[in-house]
């Protein structure tokens, strides 16, 4: 069966009928921020940041993370323009998401507009140093993206 890639929270939830832990990805040009949430889809938290190299190595690092964390589905931040349209960066992330098919996991493309800025503002407000912010922003942005998605998933009507 081909892995589902969707922007629909309902379709994504249907593809993970059994529930399970989710991972959030903030895909940048130099790094991939990773976050996870509990199997009950309540709380997302930052996990780690992968330095991007060649795609095959990125995929191996993600595969190891998915196995180690027992991830059932992926939420990938989609960097849309402010008006909701695609940009070259959006197209790049969509291609990256399609290339994650070997992981065999359902994948939700989630609007990530403002995620990095929101995380930056929160860290500045908390008086986090610039160096520490640079080190943590990608994983925290991934957690912000994942939290938005699981909040939406929690508000879906339940069938059964």
N, C-alpha and C positions, 0 to 999 in steps of 0.2 A: 504494500500500500504506500502511495506517495505521501510524504509529509505535507500537512496542511500549512500553507502560508497565507495569512489573512489579515485584514485590518478590522475584522469584525470580532468583538469580544465574545459574542454569542457563539459564533462558529468555532472560535478557539476553545472556548469552554467545552463545547460538544466534542471536540477532538481529544480532550483530556477528561473523558467521562469519569475516570477513576480518581481524579484529583492528583495531588502530588506536588512536590516542591517545584517552584518556577525559578528561572534565572533571568535577570534583566541585563541587557547589553547596551552600552553607550559606545557606538562604533565611531571612532575618530580616525583621522589619517595616520596618527602615530601610535595611538593606544586604543585598547578596548577596555572600558570600565565594566566590571562585573558586579552584580548584586544577586542576592537570593532572598526568597521569602519562605516562610514556613509552609507546610503541606496544607494548612487550613486557609491559606491566602489572606492572612491578616496583616502581617508586618514584614516590610522589606528592609533589608540592611545592606550596606556596602560589603563587598567581599574582597576583591583584588583588582589590580590593573595589569593587563597583559600588554607588553611592548610589541607593537606590530612589526613583523618582518615579512617573510614570504607567506602567501596565503596558506600553503600546505602546513607551515609551522604554526600559523595562527589557528588553523583547524585542529591540529594535534593538541595545542594548549587548551582549546575550548573543549575538545573531546575528553581530555583528562579531567578538566573542571566538572563537566557534566557527569562523568562517572563517579568522581570523588564525592560530589554533592548529591548524587542520585536525582538529577533534574528530570522532570517529566515534560516540561515545555519551556520555550524561550520567548521573551518579550524583547523585541529589538526597537530601540528608539529611532523614529523616522524624522529626520531634520527637514521638515517642511518650511517653505517660505512663510512669512507672517500672514500672507493672504490665503494660505492653505495649498498653494500650488507647489509643484515639484521644482527642485533646483538640480544642478549637476551633482551636488552632494547627496541629495535624496536618491537620485538614480544610482549612485555608487553604493549607498546603503542597501537599496533594494537588490542590487546584484550580489552584494555580500550575503544578504539573507538567503537568496536562492542557492548560493554556493554552500550553505550550511546543511543542505539536504542530506549529505551522508550521515549526519547525526541522527536522522530519522525521527526528529521531534517536531510536534506542532509548533508553529511560530506565529506570534502576533506582532504585527507592525504597529507601533504605538506612537502617536503624535508627541514629539518631544520638544516642541517649541517652548522656550523659556526654561527648560530644565537646568541647563548649566548655569544660566544667569541666576536662577532662584537659589541654587546651591552656593554659588559664589557669594551672593548677598548674605545668605545665612552664615557662612563662614566668616565673612568680614564683620558682621554684627557680633559674632562670637569672639572677635579679635584673634582669629587664627592667622598665623604668619603667612606671608606670600609663598614661601617655600613649601610650607606644610599644605597650603591650599592647592598648589600645583600638583603635589604628590597625591592628594585625596580626591580632587574634583571629579575625575572620571568615574570612579567607583560610586561616589555619592550621587552623581548625575544618574548613573544606572539604577541606583536605589530609588531615586525620585521618579524615574520613568516607570519602574516596576510597581511602585506604590500606587501611582495613578492608574495603572492597568488593573491591579488587584482590587482597588476601590471600585472600579467600573464592573469588574467581574462579580464582586460581592452584591452589586445592585441589580444583577440580572434576575429576571423571574425564574424561579426554580420549577422544573417540570418533575412530575413524579407523583 
